[in-house]
Amino acid sequence: MNIYLKILNYTIRIIIIILGIMLTAGWLAPQEGDGTMFRVMGIIFILFGIYRVVTFHTQSKRYKRDED
């Protein structure tokens, strides 16, 4: 796999995790809204981002091993 695509994939997945952290911390939540929904969304974003990083990493290793 091209190194630039790997960097792009990891970058996007890390941005999802950072967005989840920002939602959980309340930095992106509106002041007058319910913060609970944004915290739950943030936790979901964090878990989804971690899941995507792990699955991409294992698939990359599997692809590299099969290629050799």
Secondary structure, 3 states (H helix, E strand, C coil): CCHHHHHHHHHHHHHHHHHHHHHHHCCCCCCCCCHHHHHHHHHHHHHHHHHHHHHHHHHHHHHHHHHC
